[in-house]
Amino acid sequence: MNTDNANQEPELIDLYQKPEKIYTRSFSGHFRTLRLAGGTFLFLLFFGTCWINLNGRQAVFFDLPARQFHIFGTTYWPQDFILLSWLLIICAFGLFALTVFAGRIWCGYTCPQSVFTWVFMWAERITEGERNRRMKMDKEPMSLGKFLRKSAKHTLWLSIAFATALTFVGYFIPIRQLVLDIAALDVAPWGIFWLGFFTLATYGNAGYLREQVCIHMCPYARFQSVMFDNDTLVVAYDKHRGEQRGPRKKSADHKTMGLGDCVDCSVCVQVCPTGIDIRDGLQYQCIGCAACIDACDTIMDKMGYDKGLIRYTTDNELAGQKTRWLRPRLIGYGSALFIMICLFIFSVSHRMPLELEVLRDRNVLFRVINDDQVENIYTLKVANKDQQPHLIRIRVAGIENLKIAGRTAIVAEPGSVQQEIIRVIAPLIDGAPSTRPVRFSISSSQPGLEAITAESRFMMPGPERKP
């Protein structure tokens, strides 16, 4: 047991205390550039996709009233929600595998909360100035200059939040029409509600709550520790190299002074979006954004020391042991992820645009015609999930000389469920059972589509009920 830690007085923390405001300073570095590139790609994906049109229709459009979800030329129906379940499970396993391998790298680079928080911090910096200027201004009484800077910041925040809300709602309400409706001040009540809701949610989460969402609201931060092991890649401070920390001149030989490479400048703390000191060890508040790595590398460069005092590494590497990149847990998650991705691709590629449901008429079980034939009535529901009409041919089999009385071909309009009442006639056979299985099938004139079948029962008088 570490005697220093054992002798320390426990720190009492009031769970209801007001969190201290975090003033981050600007910095540069490789990981910041990587995060900017990733954030730019995600923003282009989010803000740009809803403006893409395909075959005269918004390429990605979730039409909730019609219960149809159009994604790049394919229409999904509520019956396809199993695919959404698969997709969510794949995302979950992908996140688990990524966490086992590289910790909370998802949080630092791609989580919407983090991405928007970085954008809002940028807006704060360009309107109110750098870290020291903001700290000083917040302590000053209100003045015209302070009012204008604060107003500019909140205006920019609200503009970003509204653009985000408009884009999100635009995936559920055609965005071009939505923009025209906003310009004409003629937005439907639900549209106004969701625009206001998502504007305030973005404004509040990225502008005020920020790290509080990551620390207190996000469940991922709470269970991530069970996925970590000594080979997980995390942001860590190399104590063996950095301690004893302390200030010194660049020209000084710090080793003869008994100092490590850490100059105790606290820049790594000043750039952290959650306000932690990574030198205190791995903490659940760390989102793995590597801002402290970039800041520390900059200081190391200025001092003429090797980079990497704070770096992505593993506990085993810090302890001088070999890191095992491939380990059973990671292989397990990776294998499960690969299998599920293959099954998902197979399911999507073999998804049929037509569906068939057969319902028997339960009011009249059967009707005897001309003493030698039996008639059953069925309702066929043909769903055409495609975006083009299909000429559907209907067949029935299962009993010798079974036939359909009436038309055997219908046109299924795109994006519709068509009901067709079918009269099926079979010869009356002495001694035949009162119920026999029959099989309905529909096939499209479009080549490449397999026939779809549905089972039902054909009722007729049994031996004891034969007229």
Helices and strands as residue ranges (DSSP letters): H 3-7, H 30-49, E 53-54, E 57-58, E 60-63, E 68-71, E 74-76, G 78-80, H 81-102, H 105-109, H 112-128, H 131-139, H 144-169, H 175-183, H 189-204, I 205-209, H 211-212, I 213-217, H 220-223, G 224-227, E 234-237, H 239-242, H 267-270, G 278-280, H 291-303, E 310-313, H 315-318, H 328-349, E 354-360, E 367-369, E 373-384, E 390-397, E 403-405, E 409-412, E 416-427, E 435-444, E 452-459
